[in-house]
Amino acid sequence: MDWNDLLRVAQGSPLVVERVRLPELQITIEGSFTLPELSRLSTDDQVFVTAFLRSHGSIKDMEQTFGVSYPTIKSRLNRIASLLEFVEINPAPSTAEILDQLNQGTIGPEEAIQALEGLK
């Protein structure tokens, strides 16, 4: 059984992996692990995302690959994007981080005040 089989059985329901075995290392880990968001996409959507990445984001190449129009490609990209939760890559520092920076002297009192006010 592979991921595609699991996705078909789940029919869009969330999957939780409870046991992972690494045979080469002779390690088995038990717990409750959710799958990464991209692996939760349907097989068709995973193929579409892979093709999009391989085309370096070229919608023109995607039109040729899938034989559909620009609006169809955009619509599908928007639909897939709506299924994925985006992670902030530069999150604002927490209050504790700001105070830690102040204590370490990496920022001054004025910067700390501005940063703390920015959290409101």
Summary of the structure (lengths in Angstrom):
residues: 120
radius of gyration: 22.0
end to end distance: 49.5
largest distance: 59.4
contacts: 232
relative contact order: 0.08
helix: 55%
strand: 12%
